[in-house]
Amino acid sequence: MSRRFSWPCGLLVSLHLIASCRSPGTPAWLVERARQEAELAGRSRVVHDFRFTDRRQASGITFENRIVDDAGKAYKLAHYDHGSGLCAADVDGDGLPDLYFVTQLGTNELWKNLGGGRFVNITVPAGLESPDAVAVGCAFADIDNDGDPDLFVTTVRHGNRLFENLGHGTFRDITTQAGVGYVGHSSGAVFFDYDGDGLLDLFLTNVGVYTSNARGPGGYYLALGDAFLGQLHPERAEASILYRNLGGNRFKDVSRDVGLVDLSWSGDATAFDVNDDGFPDLYVLDMQGGNHIWLNEGGKHFRDATADYFPKTPWGGMGVKVFDFDGDGRLDLFVTSMHPDMWVNIPPGDWTAEGRKSDTSQVAGRLFPTGKARFLFGNELFANRGGGRFEEVSDAVGVETYWPWGPSVDDFNADGWDDIFIAAGMNFPYRYGINSLLLNEGGQRFLPSEFVVGVEPRPNGATQQVWFTLDCHGADRGHPFCGACAHPESLAGACRVDAAGHLTMMGSRGTRAAVALDLDGDGDIDIVTNEFNAGPQVLVSDLAQRHPVHMLAVRPRGTRSNREGLGAQVAVLLPDGRRLLKLLDGKSGYLSQSDLPLYFGLGDADHAAAIEVRWPSGRRQSVAGPLKAGQTIDVVEP
């Protein structure tokens, strides 16, 4: 798949794309963006003649993400609008990836993959019903090394929960026994083996105190009026927690014992070996400050080494993924930073501004007690130059986006180079923001391709949805919007009130989390999203229907290492000598950790020459080829 698209082919793609965007509901600024992307794609060598189509209705998935009122009719600038995660794992051992959707109100739902792109809701028989838990993040991991994925779920002040997989996709709540039922403002969760004992430990990120003790409908805690100034109040800090796995489904908080006391306003984190000493370190995001790298010193102690590796760090980091974007055999670090984009209101269609770092000149200095000089304001891609040196190259390679949450990284065109899907958008009361799909042009640049491959625009060009309704002649009489919407021109037509006093408020659509996986078993990578206040998108790729897809899926199976192989570095060697390196970290999107095999696109090669694994235990293993494309290979640690 290394062919170059000629200009006539690019022109055909452009014409088709613009036509597909001309739904009566598609805004002109999105049609223009489609035209621009088609022109760029026509000059690119990267494979882009494939499409994603939303197959949610055909999938049978009826899950709806539901929000608390503080993100709806009682909207506040608070962390509730950060939404919830989405995780994938084969929970019942049938070889098909299942989906776990997280929501604030209603219940989280587990959907079993029936094959052929069809799913069925098994939440209740699986033992996972959790009404109005105000849930945030999820993580699948094999905590007891029995060969099936267990599940950890975080919440806002409703208690985090750990579920043991009993086999065949049924679970039991072991939170109390395990000692991980922390009650606070929790967010992302990361399983990794920090001490090399073969058991997966757990790092829990906590945001900070952003709620009061008053309760709202559904039992959620009302947000503080100044929630987004919380970092200026030291008493509101809420330390993240490192739990050590003691075995027997028991965990212990060892944060202070190992020197890892992180008071960041953190929503997520990731584990990777930044100094290549064989022990996984922790990169912790701070959505209202600078990120931190905690160096793991021999599995016994952690040290904040941020200044040594990242003297300038992103401010307002939201999502993170470690991958080798340039194929040099070293793991790079990609961070999406959304909060800097909240300071400017870029008008729709100003794509140049969306591709620039945020302008902080108008931001109050009190938000930066130590100044702005050590921060970066936007997405950051730190290229690993070896020897502990990282170079920030985001602008040079084209990965700046607007209102990003988290990245899902995989090889969407199976050409041997990992691409990036970025979930984005701020929903009500902001304008629509696009999700991004960036195709990797051979490790040199990324090609904006969301319109080219059908991720945007959404079906029928939709950018808006009903956000909430009010009864202005009844229970909601006196609500500020009841008066404002009586004169809809003042709100640019965003709401309307009928003669009976029923108000309908519109809001922008937007995605929070996504997972990239081969949903239907056809050999290419699909995308499933968790929208905010809406049902998911089930974006099915037709790459395999348009091209012969050469790929390998690799699933490590630890023996001395943890059974899941989390933390393993896996390299696939191609016949031409190229080495495709991936880290098995489970990071699959914002607020999410999945249990999925590693996917390697092989480009034109119909086989791999070998597979090399560096296990968490330190052992190195080589599986000799030729290894025929189109299969999943279980690599068992010797």
PyMOL commands that set and color helices and strands:
alter all, ss='L'
color gray80, all
select helices_A, chain A and resi 7-21+28-42+56-59+69-71+79-82+123-126+175-178+217-219+227-232+234-236+306-309+339-343+351-354+365-367+394-397+459-461+480-484+488-491+543-546
alter helices_A, ss='H'
color red, helices_A
select strands_A, chain A and resi 52-54+86-89+98-101+109-115+118-121+135-141+150-155+161-167+170-173+186-192+201-206+211-215+221-223+241-247+250-253+269-272+281-284+292-297+301-304+313-314+317-323+332-337+375-376+380-386+389-392+404-410+419-424+436-441+445-448+464-471+495-497+502-508+511-517+526-531+538-541+551-557+569-573+579-583+587-589+592-593+598-601+607-614+620-628+631-636
alter strands_A, ss='S'
color yellow, strands_A
deselect
rebuild
show_as cartoon
